[in-house]
């Protein structure tokens, strides 16, 4: 039986302001196995990115919980969740989120250095070689193309060999061809490392390559489709 890596259990998210209470997520419930790939899809404003933030422990649900690798994220303090993310999670964003004053190598070294890894420089260099940027180690983000910046972001995310990788529209700011190349690389790294990959995407072709497609509509799970279906 496959090991459950992520269990989202009856998650609700509501916010209240002067106009009343708005329900963003309603009774979200699903599990993902170790190494599985899943796409969260749905219209803009349906709650996809909020759900991804809750899975990451960056946002808190109004009720319900998320277990990751057997750990109840919301039984942890904020500091404990931050430490858990550092040890178990990688992130890839549409806007890359690279530090402009650091080279490609230094950007990828950063999480390794924060973790106290003495081999940070060598490990970061190997991962940049793996994503095809072995000749760009000393380049700053401003001189890299969008595709190259996203490769650096991928290298930074995967260099820690995370149990889970979360991606929010990872090809949203790239042209079609570059986006396809980035996705091939992401799926390759997912298979090599056995990482559980969860991504929010509007790209149907990318979603259909995932083993699971979770459709969110008006804050609710409208359907879950497995690749075998």
Secondary structure, 3 states (H helix, E strand, C coil): CCCEEEEEEEEEEEEEECCEEEEEEEEEEEEEECCCEEEEECCCCCCHHHHHHHHCCCCCCCEEEEEECCEEHHHCCHHHHHHHHHHHEEEEECCCCCCCCCEHHHHHHHHHHHCCCCCHHHHHHHHHHHCCCCCCCCCEHHHCCHHHHHHHHHHHHHCCCCCEEEEECCCCCCCHHHHHHHHHHHHHHHHHHCCEEEEECCCHHHHCCCCEEEEEECCEEEEEEECCC
